[in-house]
Amino acid sequence: MSKDKEYTILLKKQIAEIGKEVRSLEFKSNYQDAERLGKYISALSNGACLDNEEFGYLYFGVEDETLKLIGTTFDASRTKAKGNQNLEIFLRQYIMPKIDFKIEEFYDEEEKRFVVFTIPAAKGEPTCFMNIPYVRVDSSVADLRPYTEWMRIIYNSQKDWTAEVIPDATLDDLDPKAIRLARDKYKELHPSRNEEIDSWDDMTFLNKAHITRQGRVTNTAIILVGKEEASHFISPAVCQIRWQLKDGSDENKDFRILSIPMILAVEEFRHLVRNANYTFTISGNMFPETMQRYDVFTLREPLCNCIAHQDYGKKTRIEVIEYEDESLLFRNYGEFLPSSVEDVVEHNFPESKYRNPFLVEAMRNVKMVETEGGGIRKLYIQQKNRFFPMPEYDLNDGKVVCKIQGNVLDENFAKILVNNPDLKLPEIILLDKVQKHQPITDDTIALFRKKGYIEGRKPNIYLSAKIAKNSRQVGLKTTYVKNRSFDDDYFMDMILEYLKKFKQASRHDIDLLIIDKLSEVLTNKQKKSKVGNILTKLRKQGKIQSNADKKWVLC
């Protein structure tokens, strides 16, 4: 059957059987504008979910009141949106989460031309246009958010894979050591019931902790406490953590694949990380001189979030990259479900939407994630308490990437926090943007300049030396001036000039060239790490490379 005939039959069948516009079916005689079209796509996707339909349909070429087939001149491929942008690209840019809607044109037997948008139903969360979900109410398109019952239906529409029972799996497929650890963590949450919990057999405990369901093993049970050899039960899904260790030149030094049970893998990961003591260069009683780069919560929370929110249907590993003496990067696959990281952190909105609600509940019951939510916000507070940079999140390309810095980037950021203990988290996040050379608004610049936190002119804003005047620390003002005089660009130019003159250089040569010019507030190990970072930056910019003798040369 030809495409024209197939769509003509479908259109006439929908008109005959439904006979009017509904939440999942819309008719238009001709094109109106791009933003209105975006709202229709959002509304039809959400409406299809509410109507238990697989798709919503939007037809052009049909009178919406009489349903008379009149044809249309609308051509989606030639129509432009704002800024002369291609219409389809514009729509796909602002429809979130990404849905694979299709645009087809067809002709009926009278050679009238029609255009149809076939729009997948929302699953697990509302489909939004420009961050707002829409739905058809009577004859108009309206904001979906006030209709809380409809929102609830959409959020609960996606099947929770982690709650599914595995018919052939038994208690013998679960790891006794993992179950013991899970039981101990469960008892920590219920200290008054320890004797009762000890009296339960393993299956009773697993049921109570919502890891199994009515004595049957679930995908969650295999993920959290399953034996490594039981991983085939969740295939083709993958539940592994790949840890990599990289040095200052971005070269791989070590790696490990951690498999189920995840409750043990998290503990194993904690011992893999090179969590050396970090010696602070700011003296004074308010600033501890030595501490580990990452506390236990900072190591566990991002990794457990990856496990809890991983889209296991994508058949990918969770990735953790440790940059030696510098930072940790956590990556899981699946869209970030809360509206934004800013809402979670700044407004203290705990995560309320979960891709894997059964798994999340089980992880709460064994203390792998925060029992009251808000773990991401607590992660920011932990970094604040250590005077370290704030976490960074990248939510692009269907992944969530979290970067945790394990050292001080700009000593003046730490000094501001030390001397202003009442600073609110939103202000600290904005100050963090300054130290990372990220843009802030003009109003924020004016406020920070008034408070003496920043110097310079836009876009070259930096944290202010004036803070040193009121600092409770000793000997930092001179160091700050030295740091201001020699930024990374200065050292990069030095390395490039050296290579132009001498053609090649070993890492030892570069160290001799740079290290004695670095700030005295850095330890020798920190100086070497900084040199490694500068070399990495030059290599990524395509300016230098390593030759067969493992010496640096110009590209």
N, C-alpha and C positions, 0 to 999 in steps of 0.2 A: 504494500500500500504506500502511495506517495505521501510525502510530508503534507502537501496541501490538503489531500483528502482526509488524512488522519486528524489534522487540527480542525478541519471544517466539521467532521463528525463529532469531535469532542465538544466544540463550541455549541453546536446545535443540541447536543444531548444535555449539556449543562443548562441551556436556556429552557429546554423542555421540562427537565426534572426539577430544577430549582426555581426557575421562573422569576428570579429577582436577585439583586445584589445582596450578598451576605458577607460575613467577616472574612471568608476565604476566597471570595469571588467579586471582581470589580469590573465594570464596563465603562469605557470612555469613548466618545466619538472621535476626539483628536487630542493631540499633545497639548499640555498646558505649560508647565515649567519644571526645571530640574529638581528644585527643592520639594515641590509638591509630589513629584514622582518618587523621590526618596522616601517621603512619609508613607506613600501608598505601599511601597515594597515592605517597609517595616510593619505596617498594619496588617498586610496580607500574610506575612510570615507568622506573626503572632496569632492572627485569626485562624490560620490553618491549624496551628497547635491546639487552640481552644476548641475548634470544630472537629478535632481528631482526623484531620485530613493530612495526607503526606505532602501536598503542595497547595499553595495559593495561586490564583490566576488573575492577571490583569490584561484585559483585552482592549485594544484600540481599534475603532471602526464599528462600534456598537453603541447605539443611543442608550444611555443609562436608564432612562425612564420607560421608553417603549420597547427596548431590546431589539429594535429594528437593525438589521445588518446593512450598514451604509458604506463601509470601507473607510480607509484613512489615508492621508498623505504623510503621516508621521514616519520618519526614517531615522531610527536610533543611531545608525552608523554615521549619518551626516549632521545630526543635531549637536549643537554645542551647549555646554553649560557655562557657568561664570568663568570669566577669564579666557574665553575661547577654548576651554578644555573639552576633550572628548566626553560625551555624555556618560557612556558606560564606565569609563575610568573614574569620572567624578563620583558616580553612584557607588562604585566598589570601594572608593576611598573612604566614604562616610557611612557605609553600612557595616555595623559591628554587632556581634562577631561576624567574621567573613562567612557568607553563605553563597553557594554556587547557583545563583539565579541565572536563567537562560533567557535570551531574547531571540525570538524567531518571527519571521514574516511568512505569511501564506496567503493563497488566493482561493476563493470559493469557486463553485462551478460557474458563477456569473462574472468571474474575473475581478471581483472586488478584492481589494488588498486589505489585509489585517496584520496587526502586530500583537504578539502575545508575550507577556513576561511570565515565565514559570518559576515560582518562588518556593524554595524548600521551607517547610514548617520549622518554627523555632524549636530548639531542643535544649532543655536544661537551663536556659536563660532567655530573656526577651531579645528579639532582634531590634536594634536601635538605628536610627538615622541621626547623625550629628549628636550622638550620646543620649538621645531621647527615644524611648520605645513608644510606638503608636499602635492604635487599635481602632477598628470601625465601631462606632456607637451610633445606632440608628442609621442616619444617612450621612454622617460626617466622620472624619478621621480625628481622633482625640488622643491626648497624652494617656498612655496606659497606666502610669504610676498610681493615680488615685484609685484605680480598680484593684484593690489589694488581693481579692480572692482570685481574680484572673492572673495576677502576677504569681500567686502561690501555685496555681495549676501549671503555669509554664515552667517555674523553677523545679517542680516535681515531675516534669514530663520525661526527663531523660532517665533511662534505665541505669541503675547503679551496678556496674559490672563487679565492683568489689564486694557486693552483697550476695552475688550469685553462689549457689551451692555446687560443689564438685561431686557428682554422684559416686565416683569410684574412689575418692580419697577417704582415708580413715585416720584415726588417732596415731597409728603407726607411721604416718607420713609427716608427723610433726616432731620437731626437735625438743627433747626433754630439757636440755640446758636453756633453750630459749623460753620454754614454758615456765621454768623456775624463775628466770629473770622477770618475765611478765607478771608472775604471781607476786614477787617481791615488790615490784613497782605498784601494783594494784593495792597491796597492803599499805604502802606509804600514803595512798589517798584515803584509806579507810582504817586508820590505826586502831579505832575502837572495836573493830571486827576481826582482828588478827586471828584469834583462836577459831572463830567460825570459818574464816577463809582457809586456814590450815586443814580443817576437817573435810573440805571439798575434794573430790577426786578431780583429775585434770579436765575431764570434759565438763563437769559442773562449773569449774572456774572459767573455762573458755566461753561457756554460754553466758555466765554472769558478766564477763568482761566484754561481751558482744563481739567476740572474735569468731565464734562459730554460731550457727543458728539451729537451735533445737537438736543439738548433738550432731549436726552435719557440718562438715568442713567447707569453708567458704574460700573464695579467692583471697580475701583478707587474711585468713588463717595461714594460707601458704606464704603470703608476702611477709607477714610479721614473724611467724614461728615455724614455718615449714622447713623440713630438711632440704639441704642444697640439692640432693638428687630428686626431690619432689617438684622441681621447677617446671617439669614437663606438664604438670597439671594445669598451669596457667598459659601454656603456649597456645597461640603465637605471641602472646604478650611477653614482655621482657621486664624482669625486675632485678637490675644490677646497678652498682655504682662503680664508675670508672674514675679512680683517683690518679692524677698525674702530678709530678713534682717538676717544676721548671726552675732553672737558675736565672741569674740576672741578665743573661744573654738570650733568654727565651728558649734555651736548649733543654730537651728532656733529660732529667736525671734519674727518674724512677717512676714506676706506675704499678697499680694493683687493681684487679677486678674483684669487687666485693659482691657476693651473691646472698641469696636468702639463707637464713632468716634475717630480716632487716633489723630486728631489735638487737641482734648481736653485731650486725654489720656497722651500725652506728657507733657502738663501743669500739670496734676494731679501727674504724676511721679515726676516732679521737686519738688513738695511739700512733697512727701513721703520721699525723701532722707534725712537722718540725716546730713545735710550740716552745721555742727557746725563750728564756727570760729576756725581756726588753728593758734596757736601762734608759730611763728618761734623762734628758739633758737639762730639764728645768728643776732647779733645786727648791727646797722649802718643804715645810711639813705638810702642806695641803696637797702636794703632788708626790705620790709614791715614787721612789727612785728606781725600783725594780719590780716588774710584774711580768707574767706571761703575756705574750702577744694576744692570745685569744683565751677568754674564760670558757668554762664548760658550756654555758648557755649559748655563747656565740658560735661554738663549734656545732652544737647539736641542733639548734633551732632552724637554721637555713637548710640543713640536710634533711631534717624531718619534714620540713615544709615541702621539699622536693618529693619525698616519698608520698606524702599525703595528697599532693596536688598533681602528681605526674599523670599525664594522659597515657595510660597503659595500652590503649589501642594503637598508639603510634609506633609501638615495638622498638623503642629506643632506650638506651641507658641514661641514667642520671649521671651527669658529669661534674666532677670537682677538680679544679686546677689550683694547685698551691704554688704561688710564686714565692720562692724562697726568700725569707726575711722581709716580705713585703705585704702580700695580700692573699686572700682566698676568693675563688670565683665558683659559685654554685649555679648549675644550669639544669632545669627540667623542662620537659616538652608539654605544652598545653597552655592555652590562653590564661592570663591573670583574671580571675573571676570577679573580685571586688571592683567597684567603679574605678578606683585609682589607689596607688600607694599613698598619695597625699591624704585622701580621706581616712585611710586606715591609721596613718601615723599622726597627722596633725589634729584631726578631729576625734581621735580615739574611738573610731568605729571598728570594732572587732570584725574579722572576716565572718560574714553570715551566709555566704554561698560557697558550696564545695562541689568539686567535680566528683569526689568519692566520699559521700557522707558516711557510709558504713565504715570504711577504713579510717576516716578521721575520728569517728566516735571510739573505735577500738584503740586508736593511738592515744586519745585522751585518757582512756581508762588505764593505760600502762605508762602514763607520764612521758610519752614521746612528743606530745604537743601540749601547748598551754591549755589547762582545763577551762579557763574563762575566756579563751580567745585573746587577741591582741598581742600575739607573739612577735609580729613584725615591729609594732611600736616599742615593745620591750627591747628588741634588738637595737633600735636607735638609742634608747636610753642607756643601754650598756656601753655603747660606743661613746656617748656623751660623758658618762661617768669615768671613762678611761682617758678622756680628752683626745680621743682619736677621731678621724674623719667619719662622717656619717656613711651608712651603707648606701650603695648605688644600685638601682634597679633598671634593667633594660627589658621592656615588655614587647619587643618587636618580633616579627617572623614566627608567631605562634610558640614562643618560648618565654620562660621567665629566667632572667639571669640576675643573680645577686652577688655583688662584690663587697667584701669586707676587708677594709684596710687594717693591717696589723702594726702600723707605726704612725708617727707624727709626720704629716706632710709639711706643715707650716707651723713653726713653734709659736707664732703669734696667735694662731687659732687656739692653741692649747692655753696660752696665757690669758686670752679673753675669757675662756671658760673658767679658768682658775680664779680669776679676779671678779667674775660676775656669776656666782653660783645660782642666782635666781633667774638667769636667762631662760626663756621659754623655748620649747623644742622648735616651733616654727622659725624663730629668729636664728637659732643655731643652724638649722638646715640652710637658711639663706647665707649665713656666714660661711658655711661649708662650701656653698657654690662659689663664693669669692675666692677661697683658697684653691679651688679647682679650676678657676678661670672660666666659670660658666656664667651666662648672662643673668642679671637681676634687673628689676624694674627701676625706673627713675625715682619713684617714690621711696623705694628701699634704699637706694644710693643716698638720697637726701637724708633719710633717717639715720643711717649708719655713719654718715659723715658728721652729722650733728652730735652723735654719741662718741665720735672719735675712733670708731672701729676701722675706718678705711681711709686710704689716701689715693691719689692719682685721679686721672680723668678717664671717663668712659671712652673706649672699652678697656683701658688699661687700669683697672681697679685692683688694689691689693690691700691686704690687712695692714693696719697702721702701726708704725713704730711708736706713736704717741702713747699707746697702751703701756709701753715700758716705763713711762714716767711714774705711773701709779702702781706698778707691779710690785707684788710682795716677793718676787724673786730677785736674785742678785746677778749682775754681770751679763744681762741679756741684751741690753741696748746696743752695745758695740757689736755684738754678734749679729744682731738683726741688720745693721747697716752693711756689714760684710756680706750677709746673705742677699741683700737687695742688689748689691753691686755685681754679683756673679750669679746670673740665673742659668737655666739649662742651655739656652741659645748661645750664651757666651762660651760654655764648655764645649758645645757641639762644634762651634766655629774653630776652637782651639784644636780639636781632634782632626777636623778636615784640613786645616792648615798644616798640621804635622804630617798627615798622610800625603799631601801635595809635595811636601819637601822631601820626606824620607821614603815615600812609596808604600811602605808597609809598617805595621807595628804589632807587637805582641800585647796581650792583656797587661803584662808587667810594665811594658813601655807606657801604656795609657795610664795605668795607675800612678806611675812616677810623674807623669805630666799633670794630672788632675788633682790627686788626693790632697796634696799640701795646700791647695787653693780652696778647698771646701771649708764649710763652717766648722769652727772648733766645737760647736755644740754637738756635733755628730761623733759617735764612736767610730773606731777604725773599721769595724764590720759594717756599720751603716754607710760609711764613705765608699767602701768597695761595692756595696749594693747599689748606691746611687750611680757610681760609674757604670756598673752593669746596665742599669736602666737607661742611661744616656746612650750607651752603645746600641741597646735594643731599639731605642727611638730612631737613631740614625739608620739602622738596618731596615726597619719597617718603612722608613721614608725613601728607601732605595738609594741611599747615598754611600753606604759602605757595605762590604760583604767579607766573609771569611774565606781565605784561599785554602789550597790543599795542605799548606803547612800550619793551618789553624791560626793564621795571622790576619789582622784586619787590613783591607785595602780599599781604595775608592772603587765604586761601581763604574 
